[in-house]
Amino acid sequence: MPETHQSLRVLQAASHTVTALRSAPTPFLEQQPAIAPDGRWLAYVSTESGRPEIFVQSFPSLSQKWRISADGGTTPSWDPRGRELYYQNGGKMMAVAIQTRPVFTPGTARLLFEGDYFAGHWKNYDIAPDGRFIMIQAGRTHAPQAQIAIVNNWFEELRQRVSTSHAR
């Protein structure tokens, strides 16, 4: 498989250098990284299963990996305490309980809520310290429906209207 050139990278703030997380490039798209509040876990989206899914790896070593989503997922985000990982699957907001001690153990994904929310390649929601969500809801336009009038033999209609207006 060809390299995607969209692998995860780390910016070293002190030196302003960017380095790849992996020693070898991956043929999969990796994006939307989210580091856990304790700095020990990295959630991200990868297409290695054939579609976007959520994965978590130990960080910064990347020595262990877990697939978190089972039916697709984008835009991972940790809750402020690091006990849950949230992600979107279309208009569904999913949550997975996370246990990190004594070992990393993800729970089963569960539906938190569903709605007409934007979902895509960029995170469009955030989680407040008290656990509330702020999200972008898809706009609803109520444009008037266009009406179409079909007139057969419109030249004849035009002639009749012109002759009627001249007769006056």
Contact map, one row per residue, 1 for C-alpha under 8 A:
111000000000000000000000001000000000000000000000000000000000000000000000000000000000000000000000000000000000000000000000000000000000000000000000000000000000000000000000
111100000000000000000000001000000000000000000000000000000000000000000000000000000000000000000000000000000000000000000000000000000000000000000000000000000000000000000000
111110000000000000000000111100000000000000000000000000000000000000000000000000000000000000000000000000000000000000000000000000000000000000000000000000000000000000000000
011111100000000000000000011110000000000000000000000000000000000000000000000000000000000000000000000000000000000000000000000000000000000000000000000000000000000000000000
001111100000000000000000100010000000000000000000000000000000000000000000000000000000000000000000000000000000000000000000000000000000000000000000000000000000000000000000
000111110000000000000000000111100000000000000000000000000000000000000000000000000000000000000000000000000000000000000000000000000000000000000000000000000000000000000000
000111111000000000011000110111100000000000000000000000000000000000000000000000000000000000000000000000000000000000000000000000000000000000000000000000000000000000000000
000001111100000000011100000001101000000000000000000000000000000000000000000000000000000000000000000000000000000000000000000000000000000000000000000000000000000000000000
000000111110000001111000000000000000000000000000000000000000000000000000000000000000000000000000000000000000000000000000000000000000000000000000000000000000000000000000
000000011111000001111000000000000000000000000000000000000000000000000000000000000000000000000000000000000000000000000000000000000000000000000000000000000000000000000000
000000001111100111100000000000000000000000000000000000000000000000000000000000000000000000000000000000000000000000000000000000000000000000000000000000000000000000000000
000000000111111111100000000000000000000000000000000000000000000000000000000000000000000000000000000000000000000000000000000000000000000000000000000000000000000000000000
000000000011111110000000000000000000000000000000000000000000000000000000000000000000000000000000000000000000000000000000000000000000000000000000000000000000000000000000
000000000001111100000000000000000000000000000000000000000000000000000000000000000000000000000000000000000000000000000000000000000000000000000000000000000000000000000000
000000000001111110000000000000000000000000000000000000000000000000000000000000000000000000000000000000000000000000000000000000000000000000000000000000000000000000000000
000000000011111111000000000000000000000000000000000000000000000000000000000000000000000000000000000000000000000000000000000000000000000000000000000000000000000000000000
000000000011101111100000000000000000000000000000000000000000000000000000000000000000000000000000000000000000000000000000000000000000000000000000000000000000000000000000
000000001111000111110000000000000000000000000000000000000000000000000000000000000000000000000000000000000000000000000000000000000000000000000000000000000000000000000000
000000001111000011111000000000000000000000000000000000000000000000000000000000000000000000000000000000000000000000000000000000000000000000000000000000000000000000000000
000000111100000001111110000000000000000000000000000000000000000000000000000000000000000000000000000000000000000000000000000000000000000000000000000000000000000000000000
000000111100000000111110000000000000000000000000000000000001000000000000000000000000000000000000000000000000000000000000000000000000000000000000000000000000000000000000
000000010000000000011111100000000000000000000000000000000000000000000000000000000000000000000000000000000000000000000000000000000000000000000000000000000000000000000000
000000000000000000011111100000000000000000000000000000000000000000000000000000000000000000000000000000000000000000000000000000000000000000000000000000000000000000000000
000000000000000000000111110000000000000000000000000000000000000000000000000000000000000000000000000000000000000000000000000000000000000000000000000000000000000000000000
001010100000000000000111111000000000000000000000000000000000000000000000000000000000000000000000000000000000000000000000000000000000000000000000000000000000000000000000
001100100000000000000001111110000000000000000000000000000000000000000000000000000000000000000000000000000000000000000000000000000000000000000000000000000000000000000000
111100000000000000000000111110000000000000000000000000000000000000000000000000000000000000000000000000000000000000000000000000000000000000000000000000000000000000000000
001101100000000000000000011111000000000000000111000000000000000000000000000000000000000000000000000000000000000000000000000000000000000000000000000000000000000000000000
000111100000000000000000011111100000000000001111000000000000000000000000000000000000000000000000000000000000000000000000000000000000000000000000000000000000000000000000
000001110000000000000000000111110000000000011110000000000000000000000000000000000000000000000000000000000000000000000000000000000000000000000000000000000000000000000000
000001110000000000000000000011111000000000011100000000000000000000000000000000000000000000000000000000000000000000000000000000000000000000000000000000000000000000000000
000000000000000000000000000001111100000000011000000000000000000000000000011100000000000000000000000000000000000000000000111000000000000000000000000000000000000000000000
000000010000000000000000000000111110000001111000000000000000000000000000000100000000000000000000000000000000000000000000000000000000000000000000000000000000000000000000
000000000000000000000000000000011111000001110000000000000000000000000000000111000000000000000000000000000000000000000000000000000000000000000000000000000000000000000000
000000000000000000000000000000001111101111100000000000000000000000000000000001000000000000000000000000000000000000000000000000000000000000000000000000000000000000000000
000000000000000000000000000000000111111111100000000000000000000000000000000001000100000000000000000000000000000000000000000000000000000000000000000000000000000000000000
000000000000000000000000000000000011111100000000000000000000000000000000000001011100000000000000000000000000000000000000000000000000000000000000000000000000000000000000
000000000000000000000000000000000001111110000000000000000000000000000000000000000100000000000000000000000000000000000000000000000000000000000000000000000000000000000000
000000000000000000000000000000000011111111000000000000000010000000000000000000000000000000000000000000000000000000000000000000000000000000000000000000000000000000000000
000000000000000000000000000000000011111111000000000000000111000000000000000000000000000000000000000000000000000000000000000000000000000000000000000000000000000000000000
000000000000000000000000000000000011011111100000000000011111000000000000000000000000000000000000000000000000000000000000000000000000000000000000000000000000000000000000
000000000000000000000000000000001111001111110000000000011111000000000000000000000000000000000000000000000000000000000000000000000000000000000000000000000000000000000000
000000000000000000000000000000001111000011111000000001111000000000000000000110000000000000000000000000000000000000000000000000000000000000000000000000000000000000000000
000000000000000000000000000001111100000001111100000001110000000000000000001100000000000000000000000000000000000000000000000000000000000000000000000000000000000000000000
000000000000000000000000000011111000000000111110000111100000000000000000111100000000000000000000000000000000000000000000000000000000000000000000000000000000000000000000
000000000000000000000000000111100000000000011111101111100000000000000000000000000000000000000000000000000000000000000000000000000000000000000000000000000000000000000000
000000000000000000000000000111000000000000001111111110000000000000000000000000000000000000000000000000000000000000000000000000000000000000000000000000000000000000000000
000000000000000000000000000110000000000000000111111100000000000000000000000000000000000000000000000000000000000000000000000000000000000000000000000000000000000000000000
000000000000000000000000000000000000000000000111111110000000000000000000000000000000000000000000000000000000000000000000000000000000000000000000000000000000000000000000
000000000000000000000000000000000000000000000011111100000000000000000000000000000000000000000000000000000000000000000000000000000000000000000000000000000000000000000000
000000000000000000000000000000000000000000000111111110000000000000000001000000000000000000000000000000000000000000000000000000000000000000000000000000000000000000000000
000000000000000000000000000000000000000000001111111111000000000000000001110000000000000000000000000000000000000000000000000000000000000000000000000000000000000000000000
000000000000000000000000000000000000000000001110101111100000000000111111110000000000000000000000000000000000000000000000000000000000000000000000000000000000000000000000
000000000000000000000000000000000000000000111100000111110000000000111001110100000000001000000000000000000000000000000000000000000000000000000000000000000000000000000000
000000000000000000000000000000000000000000111100000011111000000011111000000000000000000000000000000000000000000000000000000000000000000000000000000000000000000000000000
000000000000000000000000000000000000000011110000000001111100000011110000000000000000000000000000000000000000000000000000000000000000000000000000000000000000000000000000
000000000000000000000000000000000000000011100000000000111110011111000000000000000000000000000000000000000000000000000000000000000000000000000000000000000000000000000000
000000000000000000000000000000000000000111000000000000011111111110000000000000000000000000000000000000000000000000000000000000000000000000000000000000000000000000000000
000000000000000000000000000000000000001111000000000000001111111000000000000000000000000000000000000000000000000000000000000000000000000000000000000000000000000000000000
000000000000000000001000000000000000000111000000000000000111110000000000000000000000000000000000000000000000000000000000000000000000000000000000000000000000000000000000
000000000000000000000000000000000000000000000000000000000111111000000000000000000000000000000000000000000000000000000000000000000000000000000000000000000000000000000000
000000000000000000000000000000000000000000000000000000001111111110000000000000000000000000000000000000000000000000000000000000000000000000000000000000000000000000000000
000000000000000000000000000000000000000000000000000000001110111110000000000000000000000000000000000000000000000000000000000000000000000000000000000000000000000000000000
000000000000000000000000000000000000000000000000000000001100011111000000000000000000000000000000000000000000000000000000000000000000000000000000000000000000000000000000
000000000000000000000000000000000000000000000000000000111100011111100000000000000000000000000000000000000000000000000000000000000000000000000000000000000000000000000000
000000000000000000000000000000000000000000000000000000111000000111110000000000000000000000000000000000000100000000000000000000000000000000000000000000000000000000000000
000000000000000000000000000000000000000000000000000011110000000011111100000000000000000000000000000000000000000000000000000000000000000000000000000000000000000000000000
000000000000000000000000000000000000000000000000000011110000000001111100000000000000000000000001000000000101100000000000000000000000000000000000000000000000000000000000
000000000000000000000000000000000000000000000000000011100000000000111111100000000000000000000000000000000000100000000000000000000000000000000000000000000000000000000000
000000000000000000000000000000000000000000000000000010000000000000111111000000000000000000000000000000000000100000000000000000000000000000000000000000000000000000000000
000000000000000000000000000000000000000000000000000010000000000000001111100000000000000010000000000000000000000000000000000000000000000000000000000000000000000000000000
000000000000000000000000000000000000000000000000001111000000000000001111110000000000000010000000000000000000000000000000000000000000000000000000000000000000000000000000
000000000000000000000000000000000000000000001000000111000000000000001011111100000000001111000000000000000000000000000000000000000000000000000000000000000000000000000000
000000000000000000000000000000010000000000001000000111000000000000000001111100000000001110000000000000000000000000000011100000000000000000000000000000000000000000000000
000000000000000000000000000000010000000000011000000000000000000000000000111110000000001100000000000000000000000000000001111000000000000000000000000000000000000000000000
000000000000000000000000000000011100000000111000000001000000000000000000111111000000111100000000000000000000000000000000001000000000000000000000000000000000000000000000
000000000000000000000000000000000100000000100000000000000000000000000000001111100000111000000000000000000000000000000000000001000000000000000000000000000000000000000000
000000000000000000000000000000000111100000000000000000000000000000000000000111111111110000000000000000000000000000000000000000000000000000000000000000000000000000000000
000000000000000000000000000000000000000000000000000000000000000000000000000011111111110000000000000000000000000000000000000000101010000000000000000000000000000000000000
000000000000000000000000000000000000100000000000000000000000000000000000000001111110000000000000000000000000000000000000000000111010000000000000000000000000000000000000
000000000000000000000000000000000000100000000000000000000000000000000000000001111111000000000000000000000000000000000000000000000000000000000000000000000000000000000000
000000000000000000000000000000000001110000000000000000000000000000000000000001111111100000000000010000000000000000000000000000000000000000000000000000000000000000000000
000000000000000000000000000000000000000000000000000000000000000000000000000001111111100000000000111000000000000000000000000000000000000000000000000000000000000000000000
000000000000000000000000000000000000000000000000000000000000000000000000000001101111110000000011110000000000000000000000000000000000000000000000000000000000000000000000
000000000000000000000000000000000000000000000000000000000000000000000000000111100111111000000011110000000000000000000000000000000000000000000000000000000000000000000000
000000000000000000000000000000000000000000000000000000000000000000000000000111100001111100001111000000000000000000000000000000000000000000000000000000000000000000000000
000000000000000000000000000000000000000000000000000001000000000000000000111110000000111110001110000000000000000000000000000000000000000000000000000000000000000000000000
000000000000000000000000000000000000000000000000000000000000000000000000111100000000011111111100000000000000000000000010000000000000000000000000000000000000000000000000
000000000000000000000000000000000000000000000000000000000000000000000011110000000000001111111100000000000000000000000010000000000000000000000000000000000000000000000000
000000000000000000000000000000000000000000000000000000000000000000000000100000000000000111110000000000000000000000000111000000000000000000000000000000000000000000000000
000000000000000000000000000000000000000000000000000000000000000000000000000000000000000111111000000000000000000001111110000000000000000000000000000000000000000000000000
000000000000000000000000000000000000000000000000000000000000000000000000000000000000000111111100000000000000001111100000000000000000000000000000000000000000000000000000
000000000000000000000000000000000000000000000000000000000000000000000000000000000000011110111110000000000000001111000000000000000000000000000000000000000000000000000000
000000000000000000000000000000000000000000000000000000000000000000000000000000000000011110011111000000000000111110000000000000000000000000000000000000000000000000000000
000000000000000000000000000000000000000000000000000000000000000000000000000000000001111000001111100000000000111100000000000000000000000000000000000000000000000000000000
000000000000000000000000000000000000000000000000000000000000000000010000000000000001110000000111110000000111110000000000000000000000000000000000000000000000000000000000
000000000000000000000000000000000000000000000000000000000000000000000000000000000011100000000011111000000111100000000000000000000000000000000000000000000000000000000000
000000000000000000000000000000000000000000000000000000000000000000000000000000000111100000000001111100011110000000000000000000000000000000000000000000000000000000000000
000000000000000000000000000000000000000000000000000000000000000000000000000000000010000000000000111110111110000000000000000000000000000000000000000000000000000000000000
000000000000000000000000000000000000000000000000000000000000000000000000000000000000000000000000011111111000000000000000000000000000000000000000000000000000000000000000
000000000000000000000000000000000000000000000000000000000000000000000000000000000000000000000000001111110000000000000000000000000000000000000000000000000000000000000000
000000000000000000000000000000000000000000000000000000000000000000000000000000000000000000000000000111110000000000000000000000000000000000000000000000000000000000000000
000000000000000000000000000000000000000000000000000000000000000000000000000000000000000000000000001111111000000000000000000000000000000000000000000000000000000000000000
000000000000000000000000000000000000000000000000000000000000000000000000000000000000000000000000011111111100000000000000000000000000000000000000000000000000000000000000
000000000000000000000000000000000000000000000000000000000000000000000000000000000000000000000000011100111110000000000000000000000000000000000000000000000000000000000000
000000000000000000000000000000000000000000000000000000000000000001010000000000000000000000000001111000011111000000000000000000000000000000000000000000000000000000000000
000000000000000000000000000000000000000000000000000000000000000000000000000000000000000000000001111000001111100000000000000000000000000000000000000000000000000000000000
000000000000000000000000000000000000000000000000000000000000000000010000000000000000000000000001100000000111110000000000000000000000000000000000000000000000000000000000
000000000000000000000000000000000000000000000000000000000000000000011100000000000000000000000111100000000011111000000000000000000000000000000000000000000000000000000000
000000000000000000000000000000000000000000000000000000000000000000000000000000000000000000000111000000000001111100000000000000000000000000000000000000000000000000000000
000000000000000000000000000000000000000000000000000000000000000000000000000000000000000000011110000000000000111111000000000000000000000000000000000000000000000000000000
000000000000000000000000000000000000000000000000000000000000000000000000000000000000000000011110000000000000011111000000000000000000000000000000000000000000000000000000
000000000000000000000000000000000000000000000000000000000000000000000000000000000000000000011100000000000000001111100000000000000000000000000000000000000000000000000000
000000000000000000000000000000000000000000000000000000000000000000000000000000000000000000111000000000000000001111110000000000000000000000000000000000000000000000000000
000000000000000000000000000000000000000000000000000000000000000000000000000000000000000000110000000000000000000011111000000000000000000010000000000000000000000000000000
000000000000000000000000000000000000000000000000000000000000000000000000000000000000000000100000000000000000000001111100000000000000000011000000000000000000000000000000
000000000000000000000000000000000000000000000000000000000000000000000000000000000000000000100000000000000000000000111110000000000000001111000000000000000000000000000000
000000000000000000000000000000000000000000000000000000000000000000000000000000000000000001100000000000000000000000011111000100000000000111000000000000000000000000000000
000000000000000000000000000000000000000000000000000000000000000000000000010000000000000111100000000000000000000000001111111100000000000000000000000000000000000000000000
000000000000000000000000000000000000000000000000000000000000000000000000011000000000000001000000000000000000000000000111111000000000000000000000000000000000000000000000
000000000000000000000000000000010000000000000000000000000000000000000000011000000000000000000000000000000000000000000011111000000000000000000000000000000000000000000000
000000000000000000000000000000010000000000000000000000000000000000000000001000000000000000000000000000000000000000000011111100000000000000000000000000000000000000000000
000000000000000000000000000000010000000000000000000000000000000000000000001100000000000000000000000000000000000000000011111111000000000000000000000000000000000000000000
000000000000000000000000000000000000000000000000000000000000000000000000000000000000000000000000000000000000000000000110011111000000001100000000000000000000000000000000
000000000000000000000000000000000000000000000000000000000000000000000000000000000000000000000000000000000000000000000000001111100000111100000000000000000000000000000000
000000000000000000000000000000000000000000000000000000000000000000000000000010000000000000000000000000000000000000000000001111110000111000000000000000000000000000000000
000000000000000000000000000000000000000000000000000000000000000000000000000000110000000000000000000000000000000000000000000011111111110000000000000000000000000000000000
000000000000000000000000000000000000000000000000000000000000000000000000000000010000000000000000000000000000000000000000000001111111110000000000000000000000000000000000
000000000000000000000000000000000000000000000000000000000000000000000000000000110000000000000000000000000000000000000000000000111111000000000000000000000000000000000000
000000000000000000000000000000000000000000000000000000000000000000000000000000000000000000000000000000000000000000000000000000111111000000000000000000000000000000000000
000000000000000000000000000000000000000000000000000000000000000000000000000000110000000000000000000000000000000000000000000000111111100000000000000000000000000000000000
000000000000000000000000000000000000000000000000000000000000000000000000000000000000000000000000000000000000000000000000000000111111110000000000000000000000000000000000
000000000000000000000000000000000000000000000000000000000000000000000000000000000000000000000000000000000000000000000000000011110011111000000000000000000000000000000000
000000000000000000000000000000000000000000000000000000000000000000000000000000000000000000000000000000000000000000000000000011110001111100000000000000000000000000000000
000000000000000000000000000000000000000000000000000000000000000000000000000000000000000000000000000000000000000000001000000111000000111110000000000000000000000000000000
000000000000000000000000000000000000000000000000000000000000000000000000000000000000000000000000000000000000000000001100000110000000011111000000000000000000000000000000
000000000000000000000000000000000000000000000000000000000000000000000000000000000000000000000000000000000000000000111100000000000000001111100000000000000000000000000000
000000000000000000000000000000000000000000000000000000000000000000000000000000000000000000000000000000000000000000011100000000000000000111110000000000000000000000000000
000000000000000000000000000000000000000000000000000000000000000000000000000000000000000000000000000000000000000000000000000000000000000011111000000000000000000000000000
000000000000000000000000000000000000000000000000000000000000000000000000000000000000000000000000000000000000000000000000000000000000000001111100000000000000000000000000
000000000000000000000000000000000000000000000000000000000000000000000000000000000000000000000000000000000000000000000000000000000000000000111110000000000000000000000000
000000000000000000000000000000000000000000000000000000000000000000000000000000000000000000000000000000000000000000000000000000000000000000011111000000000000000000000000
000000000000000000000000000000000000000000000000000000000000000000000000000000000000000000000000000000000000000000000000000000000000000000001111100000000000000000000000
000000000000000000000000000000000000000000000000000000000000000000000000000000000000000000000000000000000000000000000000000000000000000000000111110000000000000000000000
000000000000000000000000000000000000000000000000000000000000000000000000000000000000000000000000000000000000000000000000000000000000000000000011111000000000000000000000
000000000000000000000000000000000000000000000000000000000000000000000000000000000000000000000000000000000000000000000000000000000000000000000001111100000000000000000000
000000000000000000000000000000000000000000000000000000000000000000000000000000000000000000000000000000000000000000000000000000000000000000000000111110000000000000000000
000000000000000000000000000000000000000000000000000000000000000000000000000000000000000000000000000000000000000000000000000000000000000000000000011111000000000000000000
000000000000000000000000000000000000000000000000000000000000000000000000000000000000000000000000000000000000000000000000000000000000000000000000001111100000000000000000
000000000000000000000000000000000000000000000000000000000000000000000000000000000000000000000000000000000000000000000000000000000000000000000000000111110000000000000000
000000000000000000000000000000000000000000000000000000000000000000000000000000000000000000000000000000000000000000000000000000000000000000000000000011111100000000000000
000000000000000000000000000000000000000000000000000000000000000000000000000000000000000000000000000000000000000000000000000000000000000000000000000001111100000000000000
000000000000000000000000000000000000000000000000000000000000000000000000000000000000000000000000000000000000000000000000000000000000000000000000000000111111100000000000
000000000000000000000000000000000000000000000000000000000000000000000000000000000000000000000000000000000000000000000000000000000000000000000000000000111111110000000000
000000000000000000000000000000000000000000000000000000000000000000000000000000000000000000000000000000000000000000000000000000000000000000000000000000001111111000000000
000000000000000000000000000000000000000000000000000000000000000000000000000000000000000000000000000000000000000000000000000000000000000000000000000000001111111100000000
000000000000000000000000000000000000000000000000000000000000000000000000000000000000000000000000000000000000000000000000000000000000000000000000000000001111111110000000
000000000000000000000000000000000000000000000000000000000000000000000000000000000000000000000000000000000000000000000000000000000000000000000000000000000111111111000000
000000000000000000000000000000000000000000000000000000000000000000000000000000000000000000000000000000000000000000000000000000000000000000000000000000000011111111100000
000000000000000000000000000000000000000000000000000000000000000000000000000000000000000000000000000000000000000000000000000000000000000000000000000000000001111111110000
000000000000000000000000000000000000000000000000000000000000000000000000000000000000000000000000000000000000000000000000000000000000000000000000000000000000111111111000
000000000000000000000000000000000000000000000000000000000000000000000000000000000000000000000000000000000000000000000000000000000000000000000000000000000000011111111100
000000000000000000000000000000000000000000000000000000000000000000000000000000000000000000000000000000000000000000000000000000000000000000000000000000000000001111111110
000000000000000000000000000000000000000000000000000000000000000000000000000000000000000000000000000000000000000000000000000000000000000000000000000000000000000111111111
000000000000000000000000000000000000000000000000000000000000000000000000000000000000000000000000000000000000000000000000000000000000000000000000000000000000000011111111
000000000000000000000000000000000000000000000000000000000000000000000000000000000000000000000000000000000000000000000000000000000000000000000000000000000000000001111111
000000000000000000000000000000000000000000000000000000000000000000000000000000000000000000000000000000000000000000000000000000000000000000000000000000000000000000111111
000000000000000000000000000000000000000000000000000000000000000000000000000000000000000000000000000000000000000000000000000000000000000000000000000000000000000000011111
